[in-house]
Amino acid sequence: MVEGIGASAVASVENAAERQFGAEFEDIHILSNAQVALILQVSARSAVDRDEELNEVYRKTQKYVERFNTMTNPEKDHQELVDELDNLQDALTTFRKETDEGEDLELHGFEVAALMNLVITDTSVEEAVTLIPSLSRLPEAAIDEILDLIKSTMIRIVS
């Protein structure tokens, strides 16, 4: 019976829609699918150079992130893509908006990665809030500004 209570307490603490995460999510760096894809590509090339075979979990993870990676361009230099993604993540991580009441609003690392994963050039504010409910605390104009930032980065990457 105690187990059931403990599990319930954890479930009420961890709620992405309200930006409530467990202690294991404090002070971590969350990556987007595009960032993970780049890391895995470099690692895979390195493994091939050393004549090492990639295990099944590695290959499946790589396939997954490449499938959902919207920010890619095979014609771009690897470092150029890394720099664009890092700059975008930094811009989103440092994004701040002050409410009329003087409250300073910022994005959680989870929201940053989720935004980088979902955004395509025609994502609307409504879609972003539906897919990332915790964004609803931000004014619509702030979300639109965030989406414009991501769209401009994506356009630079894919063009």
C-alpha positions in Angstrom: 0.0 0.0 0.0 2.9 2.4 0.8 4.3 1.8 -2.7 1.0 3.0 -4.3 1.2 6.2 -2.2 4.8 6.8 -3.1 4.1 6.4 -6.8 1.2 8.7 -6.6 3.3 11.4 -4.9 5.9 11.1 -7.6 3.3 11.3 -10.3 1.9 14.5 -8.8 5.4 16.1 -8.6 6.5 15.3 -12.1 4.2 17.2 -14.5 5.7 18.5 -17.7 2.7 20.7 -18.5 3.4 22.6 -15.2 7.2 22.4 -15.5 7.4 20.2 -12.5 10.2 17.6 -12.8 11.9 15.3 -10.3 15.2 16.0 -8.7 17.1 14.0 -11.3 16.1 16.7 -13.9 17.8 19.5 -11.9 20.9 21.0 -13.4 21.0 18.9 -16.5 21.5 19.9 -20.1 18.6 18.7 -22.3 19.4 18.1 -26.0 17.1 18.3 -29.0 16.8 15.5 -31.5 18.9 17.5 -33.9 21.7 17.8 -31.4 21.6 14.1 -30.5 21.6 13.2 -34.2 24.8 15.2 -34.7 26.5 13.7 -31.7 25.5 10.2 -32.8 26.7 10.8 -36.4 30.2 11.8 -35.1 30.3 8.9 -32.7 29.3 6.5 -35.5 32.0 7.8 -37.8 34.5 7.4 -35.1 33.3 3.8 -34.5 33.7 3.0 -38.2 37.2 4.4 -38.2 38.1 2.1 -35.3 36.4 -0.9 -37.0 33.8 -1.1 -34.2 30.3 -2.3 -34.8 27.4 -0.2 -33.5 25.0 -2.0 -31.2 21.3 -2.4 -31.9 20.2 0.2 -29.3 22.6 2.7 -30.7 21.4 2.1 -34.3 17.7 2.4 -33.2 18.4 5.6 -31.3 20.2 7.0 -34.3 17.3 6.1 -36.6 14.8 7.6 -34.2 16.5 11.0 -33.9 17.2 11.2 -37.6 13.6 10.4 -38.4 12.4 13.3 -36.2 15.2 15.7 -36.8 13.8 18.6 -38.8 16.9 20.7 -38.6 19.3 19.1 -40.9 21.1 19.8 -44.2 23.6 17.3 -45.6 25.2 20.1 -47.6 26.1 22.1 -44.5 29.4 21.6 -42.7 29.0 19.6 -39.4 30.4 22.4 -37.3 28.1 25.0 -38.9 25.1 22.9 -37.9 26.5 22.4 -34.4 27.0 26.2 -34.1 23.5 27.0 -35.3 21.9 24.5 -32.9 24.0 25.7 -30.0 23.2 29.3 -30.7 19.5 28.6 -30.9 19.6 26.6 -27.7 21.5 29.5 -26.0 19.0 32.1 -27.3 16.1 30.0 -26.1 17.7 29.2 -22.7 18.4 32.9 -22.1 15.0 34.1 -23.4 13.2 36.3 -20.8 9.9 38.1 -20.9 8.5 40.2 -18.1 4.8 40.1 -17.4 2.7 43.2 -16.7 2.9 42.2 -13.0 6.7 42.3 -13.2 7.2 38.5 -13.1 10.2 37.3 -15.1 9.3 34.4 -17.4 11.8 32.1 -18.9 11.9 28.7 -20.7 12.7 25.5 -18.9 15.3 23.2 -20.6 12.5 20.7 -21.3 10.6 23.5 -23.2 13.7 24.5 -25.1 14.3 21.0 -26.4 10.6 20.4 -27.0 10.4 23.6 -29.1 13.5 22.7 -31.1 12.0 19.2 -31.7 8.6 20.3 -32.9 9.1 23.4 -34.8 8.7 23.5 -38.6 8.4 26.7 -40.5 4.6 26.9 -40.2 4.1 26.1 -36.5 1.5 28.3 -34.9 1.3 29.6 -31.4 -1.8 27.5 -30.8 0.1 24.3 -32.0 3.1 25.0 -29.8 0.9 25.5 -26.7 -1.1 22.4 -27.5 2.0 20.3 -27.8 3.8 22.0 -25.0 1.1 23.0 -22.5 3.5 24.7 -20.1 4.0 27.5 -22.7 0.4 28.7 -21.9 1.8 30.8 -19.1 3.6 33.0 -21.6 1.9 35.8 -23.5 1.1 34.9 -27.1 3.4 37.6 -28.4 6.3 36.0 -26.5 5.6 32.6 -27.9 5.4 34.1 -31.4 8.8 35.7 -30.9 10.2 32.3 -29.8 8.8 30.6 -32.8 10.2 33.3 -35.1 13.6 32.8 -33.6 13.4 29.0 -34.2 12.0 29.5 -37.7 14.8 31.8 -38.7 17.4 29.4 -37.4 15.7 26.5 -39.3 15.6 28.5 -42.5 19.4 29.2 -42.2 20.0 25.5 -41.6 18.0 24.1 -44.4 18.8 26.7 -47.1 
